[in-house]
Amino acid sequence: MNRVILTPAVLPGTALAELKQWLGITTTGDDTPLLSLLNMALEVCEGFTGQMPLEAECEEILTARAGWRTLSTRPVQAISDVEIIAADGSRSALDAAAYEVDLDADGTGHIRLPDTGARVAVRFTAGLAADWADLPESLRHGLIRLAAHQHRERESEGAAPLPPASVAALWRPWRRMHLA
């Protein structure tokens, strides 16, 4: 996947508060590492489910060849901009009449490009929920449990597989599988 997150999802204070409540932490001394663990949990969740949990502004680089191209990030909420990338790295907007976009009900984003052979940057918004409160309960609870698990295991020897079975069970209904 050749994706860059341009504007990452912002975790609200309520996410940190939920994690601290789960862990029984009342001080602010661990807030920065706990937020890092929540961000890591978001990445693991996306890797496991194949879906970005919280909305973020992203960009994928594709080769412009004739036909439909599929974005690798899911679920795509909107495709906002397409730019041609010249050999020297400069960018210019691709005329909206030169391409088509299609969003499937499952959040798969498609774009039909002209066959220019150049690379294009496709900018889009993707994510299951606009903010933390809108995340499905099982995903949110799994994120908290994974971050708490990592916090508790920070001193242990060796890395256990991620996510643990208790978290995988919460996320499994959201998992998108595909045949290669």
Secondary structure, 3 states (H helix, E strand, C coil): CCEEEEECCCCCHHHHHHHHHHHCCCCCCCHHHHHHHHHHHHHHHHHHHCCCCECEEEEEEEECCCEEEECCCCCEEEEEEEEEECCCCCEEECCHHHCEEEECCCCCEEEEECCCCCEEEEEEEECCECCHHHCCHHHHHHHHHHHHHHHHCCCCCCCCCCCCHHHHHHHHHHCCCCCC
